[in-house]
């Protein structure tokens, strides 16, 4: 408790807004000013009044905040906290595929680097991808880097021709159909709530598919008393807070993002003292990467 109080004093003293993703540990979520999924946090980052944003998440989130807020100082809790999927696509691959198609839109999942965003037409998150892709005039959609989310969208948006890349989230990729079947056998009649970053065969077994925030909303509004959760285990903290009388089961023991879990309470305290790990971007790159992010916010309205 003492550390929490010291963190609160420091953030007020240094005019810092703390933003945390649902996948960081519960004690870090508890000291944050704002907790949410990637879309919510990218939106909040443009609205906070504080001069400094401390991001409890992974690098692409801090970059997105800086892209949209060049006048603010954006600092990461741990500079090595990163998203493996963000590095599973390269500029050469994008350019090569674009050269083969005239009528094509590069749709970039927000889990990507600033350099990849700069080559894209629009960014999306799992909560707004369906709405945004459906609204695009282009017939061909190069969806990068997440193959699983792209594949799921292609089953819902039949009028588009999807071109996929083989990127994936290691946590969701490691959730297998057999895990879900076993969980359903262990907990009969319990609904499965899955994130669309999961494999399509896992999604085919799910009762509800949605972003992290959508899963939380669904479980909270439902009259059911228990659920099987197929996404990163950090979500259990908010699920428990909002639903203290409900029970949540994970499908396996590996539902942890290493990068997200690098964000710890002691590191938050240390960074508030040192103000290290600042996100710095080349201005030309920032301007180019801002275009698809801004378009995302416009189309997601």
N, C-alpha and C positions, 0 to 999 in steps of 0.2 A: 504493500500500500504506500509506503514511503516513496518508492521509486515513481509510482503513478503521480504522487503529489509534486515531486520534483520536476517531472516531465511537464505537468500542467503549468507550473511556474515558468519554466524555460520557454515553452511555446508562446505564452502570453508576453513574456519579456522580449522575445525576439520576433514577435509578430509573425508566427508560423501557423499555417493550417496543415493539420495532419490528415492525409488521405490514405485509407487502407482498403485493400482488396479482400473479398470474402475468403480467399484461400490462405491468408496469413493466420498465425495462431490467434486464439481467442483473446489472450491478454493484450495483444497488440491492437486487435480490433476494438477492444474496450477503451483504449486511450485515444483513439482516433476521433477527429471531428466529423469525418464522413466515412462511411463504410459502404461498399457497393461493388457492382461488377464493372467491367471495363468501360461500357458505354456510360453508365452513371458517373463514374469517376472522371471520364474525359469531359463530360458536361459540367460537372461541379468545378473542375479545374479552371474553367473560364468564368466562374461566378464568384469565387472566394475573394474577400476584400484584403486578406493578408498579403504582405509583400513577398513572403516565402512559402513555398509548398514543399512539405516533407512527404515523400511518397513511400508508403509501406507496400511494396509490390515488386515487380520486376522491371527491367530497364526500359522496355518498349512503352510502358505506362508513363514513366518519367519523361521520356522523349516526347510522347504525345502531349503531355501537359506543357512542356517547353515550346513545342511547335505552335501551340495555340495561345501561349502567353509569353512572348519574348521579353516582356518587361519585368516578369517575375523571376525570382530565383527558385529553381527547382532542384531539390536535393534528394538523393536516394539514401535509404537507411543502410543498405549494403551495395556497394558498387558492383559486386560480382553476382548479385541476384539477377538472373537472366531467364529467358524463355527459350528453350531449345528449338521450338517450332519456328521462332522468328528468324532463325539462321538456316532454315531448310529450303530456301529459295535464293537464287542469285540473279543479278541484273542481266547476265548473258542469256539465261533461260527465258526470261520475260521478253527480251528484245527478239529472240529467235522465234518464239511463238507468235508474237505480234506481226512479224514480217510475213507470216504465212496466211494471215487473215485480214481482210479489209474492214469488215463490220464486226469489231471486237471491242469489248470493254474489259479493262484489267480491274478486277474487284479484289481488293486486298483486305484480308482479315486484319483487324487491328493488332493482332499478335504478330507484328512484323517490325523490322527496323525502319528508321527514318529514311534510309536510302531506298528501301523497297517501296515505301509509301510514296516517295517522290516520283516513282515510275508508274504509279497507279492512277486510275480515273476516279475511283471512289473507295473509301474504306467502309467496312461493315463490322458489326459485332454479332454475336450469336442471337442477341435480342432484336436486332433490326435488319438482319441480312435478307430475310424473306421479302420484307416490304421494299427495301432498296433495290434488290436485284430485279424484282417484278416490275419496278417502275422504269428500268433502264430501256432506252430505245434499241440498243444493240442486240442482235440475235445471238452472237457468240460471246460467251462469258469465260474469260480466263480467271478461274478462282484460285487465289494463292493465299497462304501456302498450305492450308488445311484440307487434305483430301477428304477426310471424314465429314466435315461440315459441308463441303462442296457437294459431296455425293448425296447427303441428306437433302440439300436444297434442290438438287436435280430431280428428286422424286416428287417434289412439291411444285416445281415450276417447269412444267413439261414443254412449254413453248420456247424455251431457251436451249441453246446448244452449249453444254458445259465442257470446258477443257480443264482437266484437273492436274494438280501437281501432287507429288507424293509426300508432302509434309504431314506432320501429325503432332499432337500433344502426347508426350510419353505416358503421362498419367492416364489419360482416357484410352490410349492405344492398348494399355496394359489391362484394361477391363475386357474380359473375354465373354463370349456367349455362354461358355460352360460355367463361369462365375455367376452369371445372372440366373441360369437354370438351377444351379445349386442353392442360391439364395431364395429362389421362389419355392423350392422344395422344402427348405428349412422354415420358411415363413409363408405358409399357404394363404392365398387370397389377399396377400399384401401387395399393394401397387408398387411398380417400379418407376421411379422418376429419374430420367437420364438426360445428360447434357448432349447436345448434337455434335460435340467433338468425339463422341464414342463411335466405334465401328458400326456400320449399318446393320450388321446382324444382331448387335446389342440393342440398337434402337428399335429393331423390329419386335423385340420382346418387351419394350417399355410401354407403360400405360400413359405416361406423359413425357414429352420431350420439350425441353426449354432451357434458356440461359440460367445462370446461377440465381439471379433475382427472380426469374419466373418459377423456378423450382421452389424457392422459399415461399413465394406468394401462393402457389398451388397447394403446398402442404399446409399452409396457415389457414387458407379458406376452406379446405376440405374437412368433411366431418369424419373422415377416417382417422384412426388413432395410431397407425403405424405405417411406415413406408420403407422401401428399399431404395437406397441412394446410389446412383451411378455417376459420381463426379468426385472432385477433390474433397478430402475430408474436412478442410477448413470451413466448409458450408455448415457443418454440424453445430458450430457455435451459435450462429444466427438462428438456425432451425430450432435449437434448444431454447434460446432466449424467447423466441416468439411462440413456442409451443411446448411449454414445460411439462405438459401432461401427455405428450405424444412420444412415440418411440421410433428411432431411426436406425436402420441397419445398413452397413456398407456391404458391397458385394465381394470385396477382397481386402487384404491387409496392405496393399501397395498404393492406396489412393492418396499419395502425398506428393506435392510438387516441391522438389528440393530447393529451387530458387525462391519460392514464396516463403519457405520455412527458414530461410536465412535472415528474415526480418524478426528480430527479437527485441524485447523490451529494453534490455541493457544497451543494445545498439542504438535504439531510438534516443535514449538518454545521452549516449556518447556523441551522436551526430548533432543533437540540439546544442551541445557545448562547443563542438568543433566547427560545425557547418561545412564539413568536407563533402565529397562525393557529389559535387554540383554537376548537373547536366549542361553541357555546352555544345552548341550546334553551329555549324557553318551557316551563315545567313542565307546564302543562295539555296542550300539544301533545305533549310527550314521553310523558306517561302514555297518551294516546290512541294514539300511534304504537307504543307498546310492546305493545299487545294483539295485533295481527296478527303481530308478530315473535316474540313468545313462543309464540303458537299454532303458528307455523311450526316452531319447535324441538320442540314437543310432538308434532306430527303426523309429523315427519320421523324420529322415533326408530325 
